[in-house]
Structures are given as C-alpha cells and as structure tokens.
Amino acid sequence: MMCGYLLGRAGVDVIVLEKHKDFLRDFRGDTVHPSTLEAMFELGLLEEFLRRPHQEISSLNIEIDGRNYTPADFSHLPTHCKFVALMPQWDFLNFLAEKAKAFPTFRLIMEAEATDLLRENGRVAGLRVKTPEDMRDIRSDLVIGADGRHSTVREKAALPLKELGTPIDVLWMRLPRKDSDPYDLQARAAAGLFFIMIPRGDYWQCAFVIPKGGFDSIRQEGIGKFHARIAGVAGFAANRVDAIESFDDVSLLTVTVNRLIEWARPGLLCIGDAAHAMSPVGGIGINLAVQDAIATANILGGVLGERMPVLADLKKVQKRRQFPTWATQAVQVAVQDNIVAPTLAAAHDVEAPFFLKLLQAVPYLRRFPARAVGMGVRPEHIRSPKKA
C-alpha cells in the first residue's frame, strides 16, 4: 500500500490488489516505528495520521524474574516522533488507501487474489487474478510482490529462498485492560516463560513465546494448564486469564526467518515479507517493509514514468535494501538464539544478560538500541518524484 501510494503520487499508473474484502485481520504487525512516522512527516501526512486512535511508547521495558530493565529509550532519536505508535494495521492501511485514492493514477481492487504470473517474451508481464466475478488478466510493465511471507508471487516466480531458522513460535491472544493498568508495553521473562503485553485501548494484545512447534503439546495439556502458564508470567493481569475461554481464542504465529537470494526477475520485484520474512523480535517487520517501499519508489518512480524497467533497475532495489535486511535479521537471530530460547529452556531463575545490566547501569547507552529498533539500518527518506 505504501509503495502504491508513492507510485501513484509520482503519477505512475498503479493498481494495488488485496485478496480480502477489507483489511480487518487481527494480530498483525501494529507497531509504527519512528522511521515510518518520519516518512509520514516527509509526506505531509503525520499530523492527520496521528489523529487516528493509537498509543505511544517512548521506551522499551522488560521484567526478568521481578526486576525491571529498560534496554531502549526513544526520547533522544533525531526524528519528529520520539516514540513507537501502536496502531491496528487495518487503520494504517485504510489511511493510506484513503489518501492514495486522491491520485488519478492509483487504483485499489479488493477481493482480487493473484493466482499466477503472466509471462511474455521471457519476462513477467502481469498477473492472473481471481475475483468474486471472474478470473481476469491484469497486464503491467512491473509486478511488485508484496504479498507476505507466504507469497504466491514469489512461489510462481520460483525465486530462491534462504531459510535462517528460528527456535520459537508465538501465540497471540487478548486479555482485558483496566484504566488502572500501566500504559506502556509490558514484557516479562521468567524460567520457561516469555510474555509481552501491548496496550490496545480496552484490551491487551498479548504474545506468549513458545518453543518452535510446541503448540500441539500445549493444547494437549488443556486450557487449564495454559491458564496457569499465562498467570505465572502475566503479573497484574494474572487474574484475567479466564478471558481466554478456549484455544479458539489463541492464534498461532509460526515464526519464519528467511530471505530471497534474488529479489527480482525481468518484470517482477519482491519487497517486504515476500523478500524477507522477519522475526517478531523488536516488531520491526512492517517498518522494514515500509522502508523497502520507499526505496522502491525512490529508485523506480522516475523510471516507471518514462519506460518499462529492466532487470538492472530492479536489482538496484535489492542492492539498496539487502544490507539492512541482513543486519536486522542477524540481530534478531542473535536475540532469539541467545536470550529468548535459553529463557524458554530454563528450569530455574533466569539471569539477565550482561548487556541489559550494562544498559541499566549506563542510561546513555540505551540510545543505541533505541536507534536500531526505532530507525533501523539505513533509514530511507522520501525522494520519489511528486507529480504536480
């Protein structure tokens, strides 16, 4: 949607396809980081964007065996917004869609599922699309695959994928929130348990981290045992676990960390999760995808206004965004393997890692992880053309 908005803004004839009839999907990436908020400022949309219901988090905090640590403080970032905004992704998407529709060259088609690629003269020439009415062909100079970690576009193009592996999965659920509850994101770790609570108005969006493939055994233990697990790490919300009435109220995120070796074929480019599935560590995935979209528009916006892009043009996007992807995934994998997985495997008291103790002792150092999480590696700025 961001890429479509930017290309439409540049006067490029662009169609965005969404296979569902709306954007209302729960438990998606809902953290809008300072890097994305800065892009909204550069587009002149920030003030209006922040009028949408959201919460603001100025620091990251984690409780380990009853002791609090603050690994990141966003208040010193060189950005207009020194916080992470928590906003349901459907609100973000609806906002961009409303703004993009003002561009005469932008079109959004809902309930349109890409099922195959069209090929002509050795290049991708468009998409085969399924709608409630029919199957249709949409021809184009460029197909941008932004259809997520289970990308149909990527599969049909047979792009080579490198799996990095991960030792965790995540269970998403809701718990009621009271006015007297803390305002900020809550993260808690104890022996065998890792739990994150994200404020969402009148409820908490909760992530319970489990060992890879462990959900079946948790279900076999029964909902009572699951309640006890959550209560053991939910702190002030421990007495609300009965709100999870059954495992129907629990959504499994099978965590995948991978990246394409090649992001493009003639006539085709993949970005976002279609090019690199990220770990949920740091909530960075949606923001990295937005950075991909900005870079794509910066590099290809002018080209698409003049001619059909060639493969060399498309490879410039991968060259620009490849290092940020590698670096971010390397940190995420290190956190998963050296902090989260050992915590889940621990049978006794969990010791805070040395770097957390150092950050607690020297608050100035918290600016560095804040910059890495909040702005990312090589943040992009809006340089794509704007048609008068």
Beta strands, then each sheet from edge to edge (+ up, - down):
strand 1: 14-18
strand 2: 31-32
strand 3: 55-57
strand 4: 59-64
strand 5: 67-73
strand 6: 84-86
strand 7: 106-110
strand 8: 113-120
strand 9: 123-130
strand 10: 135-139
strand 11: 143-145
strand 12: 161-163
strand 13: 168-176
strand 14: 186-190
strand 15: 193-200
strand 16: 203-211
strand 17: 251-253
strand 18: 258-260
strand 19: 264-265
strand 20: 268-270
sheet 1: 1+ 7+
sheet 2: 2+ 6- 3+
sheet 3: 5+ 4- 14- 15+ 16- 13+ 17-
sheet 4: 8+ 9- 10+
sheet 5: 11+ 20+ 19-
sheet 6: 12+ 18-
end
